Amino acid sequence: MDYSKSGNPKNAKDTHHALDLPRRGAPNAKQTEAEKKAALLARMKAAAEAKKKA
């Protein structure tokens, strides 16, 4: 009898990782939350300026 087909399917192996951390093998981007926020703010300001000029 084949017991591998009975019961619930197995869960995925890597479901417990944090979503905001880089995955294994990804390039290391050591950026703090403050730096991320500052970069986002700079992009938003640049977009607003570009929208004003257009």
N, C-alpha and C positions, 0 to 999 in steps of 0.2 A: 504494500500500500504506500502511496506517495503522500507523505505528511507535509510536504513543502507547499502544497496547494490548499491546505485547510487553514481556517482561521483568518485573522486580519492580515492585510498586507504589511510588510515591514515599512517603518518610517524612513524618510530620507536620512542619510548619515549626518549631514551638517546643517541642522535646522536651529541650532542654539547660538549662532553667531550674532553679534550686534550689527545692525544694518548700516551704521555710519562708519564702521571700520573697514579698511581695505581687506580684500580677500587674500588668501594665501597665493603668493606668486605675483601679486599686483605691485606696481611701483610704490615705494614708500613716500607718502605725502604727509609729513609731520606738520600739520597745520592746526593751530589751536582754534577754539570756538571764536575767540575775539578776532583772530585774523580772518576767519571765514566771514564773520559779520562785516568787518571792515571792507573786505573785497566785494561783498555783495552790495554794500552801500555805495562804494565807488562805481560799480557797474550801473546801479540805478541812477546815480547822479549824471553819469555820462550819457545814459539813454535819455534822461530828461533834457539835458542840454542839446542833444542832437534833435530831439523832437521840437524844441523851441526854435532852433535855427531853420528847420525845414518848413 
